[in-house]
Amino acid sequence: MRAESECVKCESQIVEPGGGPRDTFKVRRPCRVMILVNPNSGRGQALQLFSGHVQTMLTEASVPYKLVITEAKNHARELVRKVDLTQWDALVILSGDGLLFEVINGLMDREDWQQAIQTPLGILPGGSGNALAASVHHYSFPSAGFSQTKELLLSCGFMLCKGLVGSMDLVSVHLSSRQRLFSFLSIAWGFVADVDVESEKYRHVGPIRFLMGTLVRLATLRVYQGRLAYLPNTISKTSVETQSDGNTKALLLDSLLPSLDEPVPESWTVVKEEDFVLVLAIYQSHLAEDLWAAPGALPDDGAIHLFYVVAGISRPALLRLFLAMEKGGHLDCGCPYLVYEKVKAFRLEPLTPQGMIAVDGETVEYGPLQAQVHPGIGLLAPMCPTSLPPPSLCRS
Amino acid sequence: MGTTASQLGKDTLSEYQELTFLTKQEILLAHKRFSELLTKDEKDIPNIRISLERILTLPELKSNPFRKRICHVFSTSEHKDGSLTFEDFLDLLSAFSDSATMEIKSHYAFRIFDFDDDGTLDSDDLQKLVNCLTGETDETRLTPEEMRQLITNILEESDIDKDGTVNLSEFQHVISRSPDFVSSFKIVL
């Protein structure tokens, strides 16, 4: 793997809350970085955020970079699919989570996906969905909060300049149209499926906190029928499995998943309830800047954190869950309608005819889907030893 | 246009179809259900108004946390008492029907949540909104601290022009992020 041959293992390792160290690698210096920006992202301020803060940081840290301004949906995906990756040491996205989704899927579209997906990916918040940036900040500074996107931006920018990377799980998602997508953040159905819509008219409005949308959804609370089944995370970490397609291309196998039209394997648990308020699969810690959905989740813990809320929960109880989620306290609410399982794979078959499914905040076709985790196949930058102080103390 | 409860003329029916999002069947069903709420004497009075209390006996409204606000918003009564004529009732059902657009539904949702009818959602409106959702008992209501946190967060992020309130376009942007709002925001007889 290119990353290993060119990287130097970091002397100081990140110490996890559980005590065990995590492996990190230092990206070679000088680190050439391609920065992708969606100019329409988050109030149309992404470019300003770049020239106002990020550019200065990169220059001061002597990081050579190229700025690419994306022009349309899928522009980034197409570009990444074709770019000569030997020229770049990291791809950084200054935007919301939607642009990273395009980059990851562009890398996985490539023939050389196995090397391509080892390109360190960085995220700087600039859009309306900054879940990954919030998660990354949390992994490195678990006790430091932040109150504004700008603080988050400085924090992530600071870490990027230090140049450390860590491995990242990706989740392979199968839709009934036989389409396969790769996801880095979440799959949501029901109450939570909030879409990162960069609506033309309201582009200037920016990150609307989840809470207003939560209230409106509570006002029109509905139940979604569906079937849910999962493979619990009790087996040991799976390795990346590939299969030759007869030529030179190696295909990434989703060995845990049968065909969507076949029943789930016996080793899977089938949820007996079929009336849900929400189903959320998340593999980072944060679902939004202020929604700490999976306390304890790590980007490379090899698990999908599956949450579901069954029908019968009252409006006040559901509201309390979301209020508690801001500080990650929803699991302590003692709510009998909320279930949390760590899984390796799951299948969701919605039965309610009208509804929405969002993968990484983007709507996908509504229908049966299944997903499995591929532990550690991506590289996430920045990661930072917890011994470094948070950026606010460094600013002078 | 006048309508008595005893008949719904063909021309009137067509006009209603044109003016609302409702189908012919939906209008006829609405007419039937509205008439069932009237006394024998009332059935021949054109443009009769039904009081708020009586409208709220309808099962479709009875358990809706915003039932009173809904009636107030659609009422054309000069006394602002939430009473509805048949045409008010049709307007209500039209806005909540399957065919009504996102713009219409979010517009009415905004008006329903605007408890003081001043055209914006301020801190008081939001508090009343939350209280409707959290119910009547002390156990289910938010604590003052929880309420304060919630309202502050909403205003902080939704209130772009920092005037302390959420206006219609800010509200509609929130709605646009949940496309299943249209299918959830429904009252069907």
Chai-1 contact restraints between the chains, C-beta under 6 A:
chainA,res_idxA,chainB,res_idxB,connection_type,confidence,min_distance_angstrom,max_distance_angstrom,comment,restraint_id
A,D194,B,R177,contact,1.0,0.0,6.0,A-B,restraint_1
A,D194,B,S178,contact,1.0,0.0,6.0,A-B,restraint_2
A,V195,B,R177,contact,1.0,0.0,6.0,A-B,restraint_3
A,V197,B,S176,contact,1.0,0.0,6.0,A-B,restraint_4
A,V197,B,R177,contact,1.0,0.0,6.0,A-B,restraint_5
A,S199,B,S176,contact,1.0,0.0,6.0,A-B,restraint_6
A,Y202,B,H173,contact,1.0,0.0,6.0,A-B,restraint_7
A,V205,B,I160,contact,1.0,0.0,6.0,A-B,restraint_8
A,V205,B,H173,contact,1.0,0.0,6.0,A-B,restraint_9
A,I208,B,E157,contact,1.0,0.0,6.0,A-B,restraint_10
A,I208,B,S158,contact,1.0,0.0,6.0,A-B,restraint_11
A,I208,B,V174,contact,1.0,0.0,6.0,A-B,restraint_12
A,R209,B,N153,contact,1.0,0.0,6.0,A-B,restraint_13
A,R209,B,E157,contact,1.0,0.0,6.0,A-B,restraint_14
A,L211,B,N153,contact,1.0,0.0,6.0,A-B,restraint_15
A,L211,B,I154,contact,1.0,0.0,6.0,A-B,restraint_16
A,M212,B,I154,contact,1.0,0.0,6.0,A-B,restraint_17
A,M212,B,S158,contact,1.0,0.0,6.0,A-B,restraint_18
A,M212,B,V174,contact,1.0,0.0,6.0,A-B,restraint_19
A,G213,B,V174,contact,1.0,0.0,6.0,A-B,restraint_20
A,G213,B,R177,contact,1.0,0.0,6.0,A-B,restraint_21
A,G213,B,S178,contact,1.0,0.0,6.0,A-B,restraint_22
A,L218,B,L133,contact,1.0,0.0,6.0,A-B,restraint_23
A,T220,B,S184,contact,1.0,0.0,6.0,A-B,restraint_24
A,T220,B,F185,contact,1.0,0.0,6.0,A-B,restraint_25
A,R222,B,S184,contact,1.0,0.0,6.0,A-B,restraint_26
A,R315,B,L133,contact,1.0,0.0,6.0,A-B,restraint_27
A,P316,B,T134,contact,1.0,0.0,6.0,A-B,restraint_28
A,P316,B,G135,contact,1.0,0.0,6.0,A-B,restraint_29
A,P316,B,T140,contact,1.0,0.0,6.0,A-B,restraint_30
A,Q354,B,S183,contact,1.0,0.0,6.0,A-B,restraint_31
A,G355,B,D180,contact,1.0,0.0,6.0,A-B,restraint_32
A,M356,B,P179,contact,1.0,0.0,6.0,A-B,restraint_33
A,M356,B,D180,contact,1.0,0.0,6.0,A-B,restraint_34
